[in-house]
Amino acid sequence: MIRIVIAEDQQMLLGALGSLLDLEEDMQVVGKASNGEEVLSLVKQYRPDICVMDIEMPLKTGLDAAEELKDDPCKVIVLTTFARTGYFERARNANVSGYLLKDSPSEDLANSIRTIMDGRKIYAPELVDMAYSTGSPLTEREEQVIHLIASGKNTKEIASELFLTTGTVRNYVSVILDKLDVTNRIEAISKFKEKGWFK
């Protein structure tokens, strides 16, 4: 019997997931959590084989919890609506066994759990495509500029640090905004961060 703990802050979805998995003959849901703190104590208490968890939860996110469970024998499956490369990178670094999207068919989850129990990892195909096909579109110099913008420096400070004229820095900034398809510096930083491109 595969013992499962589920963590999901939307109560209706938590109940539905629990019922679906309990219908499988070889699975038993032993605990349900509605936040990241709670899931860690349920894993300690019940020693499940698998922990299925959402990312955006109160008190502690699913990724924070996954990082804390990195060396635990319990295998973690992230089940989320967010197909973001930054999240996916963090999940892979936390050694999660699966990263699935909530819009996948429900039978995919049970099949994925069985596959993961056999020692394999399962990642949503669209995430793998995103992670490997879209590196940062910025050149090395443009990346230096966006890092300095993110550290709070203005055009003049960036120019003096990189030994450029302020006009050149302004040109770099407009190319960066154009390449990232955003309208201002704040959006540029948040998109760059969301994609997981900040080294």
C-alpha positions as semicolon CSV with decimal commas, in nm:
position;residue;x (nm);y (nm);z (nm)
1;M;0,000;0,000;0,000
2;I;0,140;0,343;-0,099
3;R;0,094;0,582;0,192
4;I;0,032;0,943;0,092
5;V;0,019;1,284;0,260
6;I;-0,143;1,570;0,063
7;A;-0,080;1,941;0,122
8;E;-0,312;2,191;-0,046
9;D;-0,452;2,515;0,096
10;Q;-0,775;2,507;-0,108
11;Q;-1,002;2,287;0,104
12;M;-1,225;2,170;-0,181
13;L;-0,927;2,061;-0,389
14;L;-0,767;1,896;-0,086
15;G;-1,083;1,691;-0,028
16;A;-1,116;1,601;-0,397
17;L;-0,753;1,490;-0,427
18;G;-0,785;1,280;-0,112
19;S;-1,101;1,109;-0,239
20;L;-0,950;1,043;-0,583
21;L;-0,636;0,883;-0,446
22;D;-0,829;0,682;-0,185
23;L;-1,024;0,521;-0,472
24;E;-0,701;0,361;-0,597
25;E;-0,670;0,006;-0,459
26;D;-0,297;0,039;-0,390
27;M;-0,307;0,385;-0,225
28;Q;-0,408;0,526;0,111
29;V;-0,417;0,894;0,207
30;V;-0,286;0,902;0,566
31;G;-0,278;1,278;0,620
32;K;-0,401;1,609;0,476
33;A;-0,236;1,946;0,539
34;S;-0,343;2,296;0,442
35;N;-0,005;2,468;0,482
36;G;0,367;2,398;0,456
37;E;0,429;2,379;0,832
38;E;0,153;2,125;0,883
39;V;0,281;1,900;0,604
40;L;0,624;1,870;0,767
41;S;0,473;1,754;1,097
42;L;0,241;1,506;0,916
43;V;0,541;1,358;0,730
44;K;0,724;1,315;1,063
45;Q;0,414;1,165;1,225
46;Y;0,300;0,924;0,950
47;R;0,625;0,850;0,756
48;P;0,439;0,837;0,421
49;D;0,593;0,706;0,099
50;I;0,477;1,005;-0,101
51;C;0,392;1,366;-0,024
52;V;0,185;1,553;-0,285
53;M;0,197;1,928;-0,233
54;D;0,099;2,260;-0,377
55;I;0,356;2,542;-0,399
56;E;0,174;2,853;-0,282
57;M;0,055;2,780;0,071
58;P;0,048;2,983;0,392
59;L;0,318;2,970;0,666
60;K;0,561;2,784;0,443
61;T;0,548;2,727;0,067
62;G;0,556;2,382;-0,085
63;L;0,906;2,456;-0,217
64;D;1,030;2,552;0,132
65;A;0,881;2,229;0,268
66;A;1,031;2,026;-0,020
67;E;1,375;2,172;0,058
68;E;1,337;2,062;0,421
69;L;1,234;1,712;0,309
70;K;1,526;1,681;0,066
71;D;1,699;1,406;0,267
72;D;1,378;1,243;0,391
73;P;1,288;0,900;0,245
74;C;0,942;1,041;0,164
75;K;0,926;1,127;-0,209
76;V;0,784;1,471;-0,289
77;I;0,553;1,549;-0,581
78;V;0,482;1,917;-0,647
79;L;0,130;1,966;-0,789
80;T;0,077;2,325;-0,894
81;T;-0,087;2,562;-1,142
82;F;0,246;2,741;-1,190
83;A;0,457;2,639;-1,489
84;R;0,746;2,868;-1,397
85;T;1,107;2,784;-1,468
86;G;1,224;2,949;-1,145
87;Y;0,993;2,727;-0,939
88;F;1,091;2,422;-1,143
89;E;1,462;2,490;-1,086
90;R;1,408;2,519;-0,711
91;A;1,203;2,199;-0,709
92;R;1,472;2,011;-0,899
93;N;1,740;2,141;-0,663
94;A;1,527;2,017;-0,372
95;N;1,535;1,676;-0,540
96;V;1,157;1,644;-0,582
97;S;1,045;1,325;-0,755
98;G;0,768;1,487;-0,955
99;Y;0,648;1,829;-1,074
100;L;0,298;1,807;-1,220
101;L;0,047;2,069;-1,329
102;K;-0,305;2,081;-1,186
103;D;-0,462;2,085;-1,531
104;S;-0,330;1,733;-1,605
105;P;-0,594;1,456;-1,615
106;S;-0,661;1,311;-1,267
107;E;-0,552;0,956;-1,363
108;D;-0,208;1,101;-1,446
109;L;-0,150;1,168;-1,076
110;A;-0,209;0,807;-0,965
111;N;0,003;0,674;-1,254
112;S;0,279;0,923;-1,173
113;I;0,277;0,814;-0,808
114;R;0,327;0,450;-0,914
115;T;0,606;0,544;-1,155
116;I;0,780;0,749;-0,884
117;M;0,750;0,458;-0,639
118;D;0,941;0,255;-0,902
119;G;1,229;0,498;-0,860
120;R;1,174;0,728;-1,158
121;K;1,112;1,105;-1,168
122;I;0,825;1,270;-1,354
123;Y;0,820;1,632;-1,468
124;A;0,542;1,797;-1,669
125;P;0,667;1,802;-2,031
126;E;0,596;2,173;-2,076
127;L;0,831;2,252;-1,785
128;V;1,111;2,043;-1,924
129;D;1,072;2,224;-2,259
130;M;1,078;2,563;-2,085
131;A;1,374;2,477;-1,864
132;Y;1,592;2,356;-2,146
133;S;1,490;2,576;-2,435
134;T;1,473;2,917;-2,275
135;G;1,793;3,039;-2,127
136;S;1,820;3,412;-2,063
137;P;1,789;3,612;-2,388
138;L;2,027;3,878;-2,251
139;T;2,394;3,914;-2,341
140;E;2,653;3,899;-2,065
141;R;2,675;4,281;-2,052
142;E;2,295;4,318;-2,038
143;E;2,288;4,067;-1,752
144;Q;2,546;4,278;-1,564
145;V;2,319;4,578;-1,612
146;I;2,003;4,401;-1,487
147;H;2,193;4,269;-1,183
148;L;2,300;4,625;-1,098
149;I;1,943;4,753;-1,151
150;A;1,820;4,477;-0,916
151;S;2,074;4,582;-0,653
152;G;1,913;4,928;-0,653
153;K;2,165;5,126;-0,860
154;N;2,049;5,409;-1,085
155;T;2,165;5,483;-1,442
156;K;2,451;5,710;-1,329
157;E;2,582;5,458;-1,072
158;I;2,563;5,173;-1,325
159;A;2,750;5,386;-1,580
160;S;3,033;5,460;-1,337
161;E;3,057;5,097;-1,219
162;L;3,075;4,957;-1,575
163;F;3,282;5,249;-1,715
164;L;3,010;5,343;-1,963
165;T;2,833;5,668;-2,049
166;T;2,482;5,718;-1,907
167;G;2,350;5,719;-2,267
168;T;2,496;5,372;-2,327
169;V;2,341;5,242;-2,004
170;R;2,004;5,386;-2,111
171;N;2,041;5,202;-2,444
172;Y;2,117;4,876;-2,260
173;V;1,811;4,926;-2,039
174;S;1,580;4,981;-2,337
175;V;1,720;4,670;-2,512
176;I;1,665;4,469;-2,190
177;L;1,302;4,589;-2,161
178;D;1,249;4,506;-2,527
179;K;1,400;4,155;-2,503
180;L;1,205;4,072;-2,186
181;D;0,889;4,223;-2,335
182;V;0,820;4,446;-2,033
183;T;0,760;4,819;-1,991
184;N;0,976;4,917;-1,693
185;R;1,273;4,817;-1,477
186;I;1,064;4,668;-1,196
187;E;0,879;4,438;-1,437
188;A;1,213;4,343;-1,594
189;I;1,360;4,240;-1,258
190;S;1,050;4,043;-1,158
191;K;1,033;3,860;-1,494
192;F;1,406;3,782;-1,483
193;K;1,365;3,649;-1,129
194;E;1,050;3,448;-1,212
195;K;1,232;3,275;-1,499
196;G;1,508;3,171;-1,259
197;W;1,778;3,360;-1,456
198;F;1,940;3,544;-1,166
199;K;2,259;3,350;-1,099
